């Protein structure tokens, strides 16, 4: 890690007793993109956000963004919430019902004494597409619109860090799909680091740059999202272990970065190329050349020693076996496959591993039964 990276990262070290476990984490996250805290309810995700915001004070803690220290318990430093340059978006939008959208956004400006705050707010309004909502009363907004307004209000303070605590959890599926593209725009167009709490793997796959797996206050794994979801990479793979495989369950798999390369009009299919081969999936109208994310779940990958023929599975890739590891259930094993620079994951029975005599370094064929477009 370069000196510049160290000076610009987010440091979170906390020890905090809870009712049935102790939150005990030591994280160093990149100060760019979206870092997602993922875990079941009660794993400590929201407690981390509250401590970073200063809403809760851990007895043993260090919270810093770059060289700016917000808490350092051994040195007696604790910057109160109102002095921390954070924007906080809660699960419920918590808008003022007696004000219209414009009034709610103007309230956000009151926290900032910077003359440029008004320009920042206008940029947030345009980025989140809420210009047409400014004169609406909050009762007239859909759940998705309310959350977009709440995010714009948080951005109006020009925060160094944006905290989002399950911002889509209270929305139905249709409203979540409405808001997700706007969150992607925030990730891709803003240079504000975000710390995002969720227990939705769909949100992880679409939004995360860095993924932190939490269980009962402990970090099970932390790293680039593709490595953690796939259980690959030298450092992350060792950290994942059986506990993380159990936590992710059927959602464990590969996250691939691909480009739309070809449209087959006859069969209504798209060919997506990644550094490891090509995958076909149904045509959703994406433009050629567009960069996308793809999810290939471990349960949807099978392994053959020779190229399969006379099969309905059209997506077949040549791979090399990297590692074979025990899975959460004794009947299964996880096989990591190197495919170009990408890593696929297959969840197969231990009996199949023995029958095929699979071993690291072996050349095999991966059959991909299903591919999901997540962006």
C-alpha positions as CSV (number, residue, x, y, z in Angstrom):
1,X,0.0,0.0,0.0
2,X,1.4,3.4,-1.0
3,X,1.9,6.2,1.5
4,X,-0.8,8.2,-0.3
5,X,-3.3,5.4,0.2
6,X,-2.5,5.2,3.9
7,X,-3.0,8.9,4.3
8,X,-6.4,8.7,2.6
9,X,-8.0,5.6,4.0
10,X,-10.7,5.1,6.6
11,X,-9.6,3.6,9.9
12,X,-12.1,2.0,12.2
13,X,-11.0,0.3,15.4
14,X,-13.7,-0.4,17.9
15,X,-14.4,-2.4,21.0
16,X,-17.9,-2.1,22.3
17,X,-19.9,-4.5,24.6
18,X,-23.4,-5.3,23.3
19,X,-26.2,-7.3,25.0
20,X,-25.2,-10.7,23.7
21,X,-21.8,-10.2,22.1
22,X,-18.8,-7.7,21.9
23,X,-18.2,-5.6,18.9
24,X,-14.5,-6.0,18.2
25,X,-13.2,-4.8,14.8
26,X,-10.1,-3.3,13.3
27,X,-10.7,-2.1,9.7
28,X,-8.7,-0.1,7.2
29,X,-10.9,0.7,4.3
30,X,-10.2,2.7,1.1
31,X,-11.5,6.3,1.2
32,X,-13.2,6.0,-2.2
33,X,-16.1,4.0,-3.6
34,X,-18.6,2.0,-1.5
35,X,-17.5,-0.2,1.4
36,X,-20.4,-2.5,2.4
37,X,-20.9,-3.9,5.9
38,X,-22.8,-7.2,5.3
39,X,-24.2,-9.6,7.9
40,X,-27.3,-10.9,9.5
41,X,-29.5,-8.7,11.7
42,X,-27.7,-8.1,15.1
43,X,-24.2,-8.6,13.7
44,X,-23.0,-5.1,14.7
45,X,-23.3,-3.3,11.4
46,X,-25.4,-0.4,12.6
47,X,-23.3,-0.1,15.7
48,X,-20.2,0.5,13.5
49,X,-22.0,3.3,11.7
50,X,-23.2,4.9,14.9
51,X,-19.7,4.9,16.3
52,X,-18.2,6.4,13.1
53,X,-20.9,9.1,13.3
54,X,-20.2,9.8,17.0
55,X,-23.7,8.8,18.0
56,X,-22.3,6.1,20.2
57,X,-19.0,6.2,22.0
58,X,-16.9,3.0,22.3
59,X,-14.5,2.9,25.3
60,X,-11.7,1.6,23.1
61,X,-11.8,3.2,19.7
62,X,-10.0,4.9,16.9
63,X,-11.9,6.5,14.0
64,X,-10.0,8.5,11.4
65,X,-10.5,9.6,7.8
66,X,-7.0,10.1,6.4
67,X,-5.1,12.3,8.9
68,X,-8.3,13.7,10.4
69,X,-8.9,11.9,13.7
70,X,-12.5,11.8,15.0
71,X,-11.9,9.5,18.0
72,X,-8.8,8.1,19.6
73,X,-9.6,6.8,23.1
74,X,-6.0,6.4,24.3
75,X,-5.3,10.1,23.5
76,X,-8.6,11.3,24.9
77,X,-9.9,12.5,21.5
78,X,-13.6,12.5,20.8
79,X,-15.1,14.8,18.1
80,X,-18.8,15.3,18.7
81,X,-21.3,14.3,16.0
82,X,-22.1,17.9,15.0
83,X,-18.5,18.5,14.2
84,X,-17.9,15.4,12.1
85,X,-18.3,16.0,8.4
86,X,-20.5,13.0,7.8
87,X,-23.8,12.6,6.0
88,X,-26.1,10.0,7.5
89,X,-29.0,8.3,5.6
90,X,-31.2,6.1,7.8
91,X,-33.4,3.2,6.9
92,X,-36.4,5.5,7.2
93,X,-36.0,8.8,5.3
94,X,-37.0,10.9,8.4
95,X,-38.1,13.9,6.4
96,X,-39.9,16.8,8.0
97,X,-43.5,16.4,7.1
98,X,-44.4,20.1,7.5
99,X,-41.9,21.1,4.8
100,X,-41.9,20.4,1.1
101,X,-38.9,18.8,-0.6
102,X,-37.2,22.1,-1.1
103,X,-37.6,23.0,2.6
104,X,-36.1,19.7,3.7
105,X,-33.1,20.2,1.4
106,X,-32.6,23.8,2.7
107,X,-32.5,22.4,6.2
108,X,-29.6,20.3,5.2
109,X,-27.7,23.5,4.2
110,X,-27.9,24.9,7.7
111,X,-25.2,22.4,8.9
112,X,-22.7,23.8,6.3
113,X,-21.1,27.2,6.6
114,X,-19.3,26.7,3.3
115,X,-20.5,29.1,0.6
116,X,-20.1,26.3,-1.9
117,X,-22.8,24.2,-0.1
118,X,-25.6,25.5,-2.3
119,X,-23.7,24.4,-5.4
120,X,-23.2,21.0,-3.9
121,X,-26.9,20.7,-3.1
122,X,-27.8,21.7,-6.7
123,X,-25.4,19.1,-8.0
124,X,-27.0,16.4,-5.7
125,X,-30.5,17.4,-6.9
126,X,-29.4,16.9,-10.5
127,X,-27.4,13.7,-9.8
128,X,-30.4,12.1,-8.0
129,X,-33.0,13.3,-10.5
130,X,-35.3,15.0,-7.9
131,X,-35.6,18.5,-9.5
132,X,-39.2,17.9,-10.4
133,X,-40.0,17.0,-6.8
134,X,-38.9,20.2,-5.1
135,X,-42.3,21.7,-4.5
136,X,-44.0,18.4,-3.5
137,X,-45.0,17.8,0.1
138,X,-43.2,14.8,1.6
139,X,-46.5,12.9,2.0
140,X,-46.8,12.9,-1.8
141,X,-43.5,11.1,-2.3
142,X,-43.0,7.4,-3.0
143,X,-40.7,5.5,-0.7
144,X,-38.0,5.6,-3.3
145,X,-38.4,9.3,-3.9
146,X,-38.2,9.9,-0.1
147,X,-34.9,8.1,0.1
148,X,-33.4,10.0,-2.8
149,X,-34.4,13.3,-1.1
150,X,-32.8,12.1,2.2
151,X,-29.6,11.2,0.3
152,X,-29.5,14.7,-1.3
153,X,-30.1,16.3,2.1
154,X,-27.1,14.4,3.5
155,X,-24.9,15.4,0.5
156,X,-25.9,19.1,1.0
157,X,-23.6,19.1,4.1
158,X,-20.6,18.3,1.8
159,X,-19.6,15.4,4.0
160,X,-16.1,13.7,4.0
161,X,-17.9,10.4,4.4
162,X,-21.5,9.3,3.6
163,X,-23.0,6.7,5.9
164,X,-26.0,4.7,4.6
165,X,-27.8,2.4,7.1
166,X,-29.9,-0.1,5.1
167,X,-31.4,2.7,3.0
168,X,-33.5,0.3,0.9
169,X,-34.7,-2.1,3.6
170,X,-38.0,-0.4,4.1
171,X,-38.8,-0.4,0.4
172,X,-40.6,-3.1,-1.7
173,X,-38.8,-4.7,-4.6
174,X,-40.1,-2.2,-7.2
175,X,-39.0,0.8,-5.2
176,X,-35.6,-0.8,-4.5
177,X,-35.0,-1.2,-8.2
178,X,-36.0,2.4,-8.7
179,X,-33.3,3.7,-6.2
180,X,-30.4,1.3,-7.0
181,X,-29.4,3.0,-10.3
182,X,-29.2,6.4,-8.4
183,X,-26.9,4.8,-5.8
184,X,-24.8,3.4,-8.7
185,X,-24.5,7.0,-10.0
186,X,-23.4,8.2,-6.6
187,X,-20.7,5.6,-6.6
188,X,-19.5,6.2,-10.1
189,X,-19.7,10.1,-10.2
190,X,-19.0,11.3,-6.7
191,X,-15.6,11.2,-5.0
192,X,-17.1,10.8,-1.5
193,X,-16.4,7.5,0.2
194,X,-19.5,5.7,1.4
195,X,-20.0,3.2,4.3
196,X,-23.1,1.2,3.4
197,X,-24.9,-1.3,5.7
198,X,-27.1,-4.1,4.3
199,X,-28.1,-7.7,4.6
200,X,-29.0,-7.9,0.9
201,X,-26.5,-9.7,-1.4
202,X,-28.2,-8.1,-4.4
203,X,-27.2,-4.7,-3.1
204,X,-23.7,-6.0,-2.3
205,X,-23.3,-7.3,-5.9
206,X,-24.5,-4.1,-7.5
207,X,-22.9,-1.5,-5.3
208,X,-19.9,-2.7,-3.3
209,X,-16.3,-2.0,-4.1
210,X,-15.1,-3.4,-0.8
211,X,-17.0,-5.9,1.2
212,X,-16.8,-6.6,5.0
213,X,-18.5,-9.7,6.4
214,X,-19.6,-9.3,10.0
215,X,-20.9,-11.9,12.4
216,X,-21.6,-11.3,16.1
217,X,-19.4,-8.3,16.1
218,X,-16.3,-9.9,14.4
219,X,-14.9,-9.4,10.9
220,X,-15.0,-12.7,9.1
221,X,-13.5,-11.3,5.9
222,X,-12.7,-7.9,4.3
223,X,-11.5,-7.2,0.8
224,X,-12.5,-6.4,-2.8
225,X,-16.1,-7.5,-3.3
226,X,-15.3,-10.0,-6.1
227,X,-12.8,-11.8,-3.9
228,X,-14.9,-12.0,-0.8
229,X,-18.1,-13.1,-2.6
230,X,-16.1,-15.7,-4.4
231,X,-13.9,-16.8,-1.5
232,X,-10.8,-16.3,-3.7
233,X,-7.5,-14.5,-3.5
234,X,-4.7,-15.5,-1.3
235,X,-5.4,-13.3,1.7
236,X,-9.2,-13.2,1.6
237,X,-9.5,-16.9,0.8
238,X,-7.7,-17.8,3.9
239,X,-9.8,-15.4,6.0
240,X,-13.1,-16.6,4.7
241,X,-13.1,-20.2,6.0
242,X,-16.2,-22.2,6.8
243,X,-17.9,-19.5,8.8
244,X,-18.0,-17.1,5.8
245,X,-19.2,-19.9,3.5
246,X,-22.0,-20.5,6.0
247,X,-22.9,-16.8,6.2
248,X,-23.1,-16.4,2.4
249,X,-24.8,-19.7,1.9
250,X,-26.3,-20.1,-1.6
251,X,-25.2,-16.5,-2.4
252,X,-21.5,-17.4,-2.6
253,X,-20.2,-17.1,-6.2
254,X,-18.2,-15.1,-8.6
255,X,-18.7,-11.4,-9.5
256,X,-17.3,-10.7,-12.9
257,X,-16.6,-7.4,-14.7
258,X,-17.6,-7.8,-18.4
259,X,-18.3,-5.9,-21.5
260,X,-21.3,-6.3,-23.9
261,X,-19.6,-7.5,-27.0
262,X,-22.3,-8.9,-29.4
263,X,-26.0,-9.0,-29.9
264,X,-27.5,-12.1,-31.5
265,X,-30.8,-10.8,-32.9
266,X,-32.0,-14.3,-34.1
267,X,-31.8,-15.8,-30.6
268,X,-32.3,-12.6,-28.6
269,X,-29.1,-13.1,-26.7
270,X,-26.1,-10.9,-25.7
271,X,-22.5,-12.1,-25.6
272,X,-20.5,-10.6,-22.7
273,X,-16.8,-10.8,-22.7
274,X,-14.6,-10.9,-19.6
275,X,-11.0,-11.8,-19.0
276,X,-11.4,-15.5,-19.1
277,X,-13.9,-16.0,-21.9
278,X,-17.5,-15.2,-23.0
279,X,-20.9,-15.8,-21.5
280,X,-24.3,-15.6,-23.2
281,X,-27.4,-14.3,-21.6
282,X,-30.8,-13.0,-22.7
283,X,-30.9,-9.7,-24.5
284,X,-32.0,-6.9,-22.1
285,X,-31.3,-4.1,-24.6
286,X,-27.9,-3.1,-23.2
287,X,-25.7,-1.1,-25.6
288,X,-22.6,-2.7,-27.2
289,X,-19.5,-1.7,-25.3
290,X,-21.2,-1.1,-22.0
291,X,-19.4,-2.4,-18.9
292,X,-21.5,-4.5,-16.6
293,X,-21.2,-6.7,-13.5
294,X,-22.2,-10.4,-13.7
295,X,-22.9,-12.8,-10.9
296,X,-22.2,-16.5,-11.3
297,X,-23.4,-18.4,-8.2
298,X,-21.3,-21.4,-7.1
299,X,-24.3,-23.6,-7.1
300,X,-24.8,-22.9,-10.9
301,X,-21.3,-24.1,-11.9
302,X,-20.5,-27.8,-12.6
303,X,-17.2,-29.3,-13.6
304,X,-16.2,-31.7,-16.4
305,X,-12.9,-33.2,-17.3
306,X,-13.6,-33.0,-21.0
307,X,-15.6,-30.4,-23.1
308,X,-19.2,-31.4,-22.6
309,X,-21.2,-32.2,-25.8
310,X,-24.9,-32.7,-26.5
311,X,-25.9,-30.5,-23.5
312,X,-28.3,-27.6,-23.2
313,X,-25.8,-25.7,-21.1
314,X,-24.3,-23.2,-23.6
315,X,-21.8,-21.4,-21.4
316,X,-18.7,-23.5,-21.1
317,X,-15.3,-22.2,-20.0
318,X,-11.8,-23.8,-19.8
319,X,-10.4,-23.3,-16.3
320,X,-7.6,-24.5,-14.0
321,X,-8.4,-25.8,-10.5
322,X,-6.8,-23.5,-7.9
323,X,-7.9,-24.8,-4.6
324,X,-10.4,-27.3,-3.1
325,X,-11.9,-26.5,0.3
326,X,-14.4,-27.9,2.7
327,X,-17.8,-26.3,2.6
328,X,-20.3,-25.5,5.3
329,X,-21.9,-29.0,4.9
330,X,-19.7,-32.1,5.0
331,X,-21.2,-33.4,1.8
332,X,-20.0,-30.5,-0.3
333,X,-16.7,-28.9,-1.3
334,X,-15.8,-25.5,-2.8
335,X,-13.6,-25.6,-5.9
336,X,-11.9,-22.4,-6.9
337,X,-11.3,-22.2,-10.7
338,X,-8.9,-19.8,-12.5
339,X,-10.4,-18.6,-15.7
340,X,-8.1,-16.0,-17.3
341,X,-7.6,-13.4,-14.5
342,X,-11.0,-14.1,-13.1
343,X,-11.9,-16.7,-10.5
344,X,-15.0,-18.9,-10.6
345,X,-16.4,-20.9,-7.7
346,X,-18.1,-24.3,-8.0
347,X,-20.0,-25.9,-5.1
348,X,-20.0,-29.6,-5.8
349,X,-20.3,-32.8,-3.7
350,X,-17.3,-34.2,-2.1
351,X,-18.2,-37.5,-3.9
352,X,-17.9,-35.7,-7.3
353,X,-14.4,-34.3,-6.3
354,X,-13.3,-37.8,-5.4
355,X,-14.8,-39.4,-8.5
356,X,-13.2,-36.9,-10.9
357,X,-10.0,-37.0,-8.8
358,X,-9.9,-33.2,-8.9
359,X,-6.6,-31.6,-7.8
360,X,-5.0,-28.1,-7.9
361,X,-3.4,-27.4,-11.3
362,X,-5.8,-29.6,-13.2
363,X,-7.3,-28.4,-16.4
364,X,-11.1,-28.7,-16.5
365,X,-14.3,-27.4,-18.1
366,X,-16.7,-25.3,-16.1
367,X,-20.4,-25.4,-17.2
368,X,-22.2,-22.3,-16.2
369,X,-26.0,-23.0,-15.9
370,X,-27.1,-19.5,-15.0
371,X,-25.7,-16.0,-15.2
372,X,-27.3,-12.9,-13.5
373,X,-26.8,-9.4,-14.8
374,X,-26.6,-7.2,-11.7
375,X,-25.8,-3.8,-13.4
